[in-house]
């Protein structure tokens, strides 16, 4: 068996290139945007339980960047024919096996190195939600582990061991936790998740 492998298991859809106002400029291959650092549209999901714990995932070790690192509940890119919310709603069950309503929280643009000369230059739409007792069934080609973490312990571990976490998660966590303290979606009235058949 050959030891070489493609950075993708299949040819993914192109990602949407945008300007600094999130206006579409076209599309490009996923690997190209991360190699050349092209600004593109993305989304990130942060789900809390009624006790205020955040659901985090560990990326599969053989992901082409940031493999084996802990990150937020789910993140990816909307397809060219999707809104960010549509893309997030699709991707959550693909990665973790359940659906739940999502609420837009904020948008963030950043340019961050992710290793191996790759760059995440994203206009990121951040979505949040509260979910009670989801049936988490991760896709093993995307997610190697998952956990519920209380914000104080999570903040402490990120500060002490930043190398364990993705660069975008470290950037987005503080504003997400700040928004959670001021928002109704983080209240103890969690919603039941809808499992996939």
C-alpha positions in Angstrom: 0.0 0.0 0.0 1.3 3.4 -0.9 2.2 5.7 2.0 1.2 8.8 0.0 -2.3 10.2 0.2 -4.3 13.1 -1.1 -5.2 15.8 1.4 -8.9 15.0 0.7 -10.7 11.7 0.7 -12.9 13.0 -2.2 -13.2 16.1 -4.2 -15.0 18.6 -2.0 -17.3 21.4 -3.3 -15.6 24.7 -3.9 -15.7 27.4 -1.2 -17.0 30.9 -1.7 -14.5 33.7 -2.1 -15.6 37.0 -0.6 -14.4 40.5 0.0 -14.1 42.2 3.4 -17.9 42.9 3.3 -18.7 39.2 2.7 -19.8 39.9 -0.9 -19.2 36.9 -3.1 -16.3 37.1 -5.6 -16.4 33.6 -7.1 -15.3 30.2 -5.9 -12.1 28.3 -5.5 -10.8 24.9 -4.6 -10.6 24.3 -0.8 -6.9 23.4 -0.8 -6.0 26.4 -2.9 -7.7 28.9 -0.6 -5.8 27.6 2.4 -2.5 27.4 0.5 -2.8 31.0 -1.0 -4.6 32.5 2.0 -7.6 33.6 0.0 -10.5 35.2 1.9 -13.4 32.9 1.9 -16.7 32.3 3.7 -16.9 29.9 6.6 -19.1 29.1 9.6 -18.5 27.9 13.1 -21.0 26.3 15.6 -20.9 26.5 19.4 -23.5 24.4 21.2 -24.1 24.6 25.0 -26.1 22.4 27.2 -28.5 23.7 29.8 -25.8 23.7 32.5 -23.7 26.0 30.3 -21.1 23.5 29.2 -19.8 23.8 25.7 -19.6 20.8 23.3 -16.2 20.6 21.8 -14.7 18.1 19.3 -11.3 16.8 18.5 -10.5 16.8 14.9 -9.6 13.5 13.2 -5.8 13.1 13.3 -5.5 12.8 9.5 -7.3 16.0 8.6 -5.1 17.9 6.2 -4.6 20.7 8.7 -5.1 21.1 12.4 -5.5 17.3 12.8 -5.8 16.0 16.3 -6.6 19.4 17.8 -9.6 20.3 19.9 -12.0 22.8 18.5 -15.6 24.1 18.6 -18.7 22.0 18.1 -18.5 22.1 14.3 -17.1 24.2 11.6 -16.9 24.2 7.8 -17.7 26.2 4.7 -21.1 26.8 3.0 -21.4 25.5 -0.5 -21.9 28.1 -3.3 -25.6 27.5 -3.3 -26.1 27.7 0.5 -26.5 30.5 3.0 -24.1 30.2 6.0 -27.1 29.1 8.1 -28.1 26.4 5.6 -24.5 25.2 5.5 -24.2 25.0 9.2 -27.6 23.2 9.5 -26.4 20.6 6.9 -22.9 20.1 8.4 -23.8 19.6 12.0 -25.5 16.2 11.5 -22.8 15.2 9.0 -20.1 15.6 11.6 -21.9 14.8 14.9 -25.1 12.9 14.0 -27.8 15.2 15.3 -29.7 18.4 14.4 -30.7 21.3 16.5 -31.8 24.9 15.9 -29.0 27.4 15.4 -28.9 31.2 16.1 -26.6 33.7 14.4 -24.3 35.2 17.1 -21.7 37.4 15.2 -19.3 37.4 12.3 -15.5 37.6 12.4 -12.9 38.0 9.8 -9.3 36.7 10.5 -6.2 35.5 8.9 -4.5 32.7 11.0 -1.6 30.3 10.2 -2.7 26.6 10.7 0.7 24.9 10.1 2.4 23.4 7.0 2.4 26.9 5.3 -1.5 26.8 5.3 -3.6 29.8 6.2 -7.2 30.2 7.4 -8.3 33.5 6.0 -12.0 33.5 6.7 -15.1 35.6 7.0 -16.7 33.4 9.6 -20.4 33.3 10.5 -20.7 32.1 14.1 -23.8 30.2 15.2 -24.8 29.2 18.7 -27.4 27.1 20.4 -28.5 25.3 23.5 -29.2 21.6 23.3 -30.2 19.0 25.9 -28.9 15.5 25.9 -28.1 15.1 22.2 -27.3 11.7 20.8 -23.8 12.5 19.6 -22.7 10.1 16.9 -19.5 11.6 15.3 -18.3 10.8 11.8 -15.0 9.1 12.5 -13.3 10.5 9.4 -14.0 14.0 10.8 -14.1 13.7 14.6 -11.9 11.5 16.8 -13.4 12.5 20.2 -15.8 14.9 21.8 -16.5 16.3 25.3 -18.7 18.7 27.3 -16.5 21.3 29.0 -17.4 24.0 31.5 -16.2 27.5 30.3 -13.9 28.2 33.3 -12.0 24.9 32.9 -12.0 25.3 29.1 -10.6 28.9 29.3 -7.9 27.7 31.7 -6.8 24.8 29.6 -6.7 27.0 26.4 -4.5 29.5 28.3 -2.3 26.8 29.7 -2.1 24.5 26.6 -3.0 26.6 23.5 -1.2 24.0 21.3 -4.1 21.6 22.0 -6.6 23.8 20.2 -7.2 25.2 16.8 -6.2 28.7 16.1 -9.7 29.9 15.2 -11.2 28.3 18.3 -8.8 30.2 20.5 -9.8 33.4 18.7 -13.5 32.9 18.8 -14.0 31.4 22.3 -13.8 34.7 24.3 -16.4 36.6 22.2 -18.7 33.5 22.2 -18.5 33.1 25.9 -19.2 36.8 26.3 -22.2 36.6 24.0 -23.4 33.6 25.9 -23.6 35.5 29.2 -25.8 38.2 27.6 -28.0 36.1 25.4 -31.3 34.2 25.9 -30.1 31.2 23.8 -27.7 30.2 26.6 -30.4 30.0 29.3 -31.2 26.7 31.0 -34.2 26.0 28.8 -32.3 23.8 26.5 -33.9 22.3 23.4 -33.9 18.6 22.7 -31.7 17.6 19.8 -33.2 15.8 16.8 -31.3 12.5 16.2 -30.8 11.2 12.7 -32.3 7.9 11.7 
